[in-house]
Amino acid sequence: MKRLLTGIAALLCAAALACPALAEDYGSGEVEEALPEEAREILGDVGVDDALEPEGMFSRLWDAAAEKLGSLWRGAAKSAAELIAVALLCSAVSALAEGGAREYVLLGGVLAAAAIAVGDARTFISAGAETLGTLSEFSHALLPSLTAAAAAGGAVTSAAAKYAATALFMDVLITAARALVLPLVYIYMAAAVAHAATGNSAAEGAAKLLKWLAVTVTTLIMTAFTAYLSISGAVSGSADAVTLRAAKSAISAALPVVGGIISDAAGTVVAGAGLIKNAVGALGLLATAAVCLTPFLSLGLQYLMYKLAAALASAFAESRLSSLIGALGGAFGMVLGIVGAAALMLFLSVVSLVRTVTV
């Protein structure tokens, strides 16, 4: 009779531990609902279950990249062609002009190049800012789900520490981008135009300082984030491992008959949580890549085409005009850097949470 009661108690404990693993999705449903429209357009109507076999989503992502690349490069090439045409026209007119008239020709070329760049910047820098907001909103659903699944797997301390680090630094990065970095990009473009128009060395120095400041702010935030994530992950991960071993030993010692069964049931719960964590993490990584696909391609192409136009213009145009084209292309590189930093931060956080210690 005693053995029968012990067996029944063990089965009840195992069922009590296993049922939550089956019923609880650790917020994966909220992640599916929070998928950005940009990701749905590329990946389709996908869910967490589809992320367990991501080959199809990788194929859709690749096809979307090829399709968008084919359409986006035309706009970037058009801007580059317009800039080269401006430089060529200024060079031809300058050859016929005399004395101080050449300065007016150069000024006209500078204003024309600035008008082209401002039109592109208004479109693509705004798109970069929207991408930052989309990543922030999606992370508010993705990271809590991963944290809950990781905590259910035994990584209570490390999951909470990593989530807190990501939430803090993501907010800091996006706030700094909107309030400081993106405005600095516009001011940098204005300083570059002023230098090209007047030849003033102070304007050139100001442009270099503004670019350095924008890059440094992004770099410092990312450096602090990766350092904090590494240190907190190492310390809290060791604490979680010790706690888990102590808990398993305590269960076995306190319940010598059913302790092993309860431990196995707990392992089943942890395995279920780990499966959900991996699936949500894969879906989050693919969705992040899909959201960033268009801004990355558009900003990258604009940067490359402006640099190409500057290299070609340097062969026949005034050095101040060709340098201006290259500097204006650098503005797109700065925005690409801040968007890339936000995406990398989310990538690192997802990978770090997926790889947390388990029972």
Helices and strands as residue ranges (DSSP letters): H 2-23, H 28-33, H 37-43, G 49-52, H 55-96, H 101-152, H 156-176, I 177-181, H 182-198, H 201-254, H 259-313, H 319-354
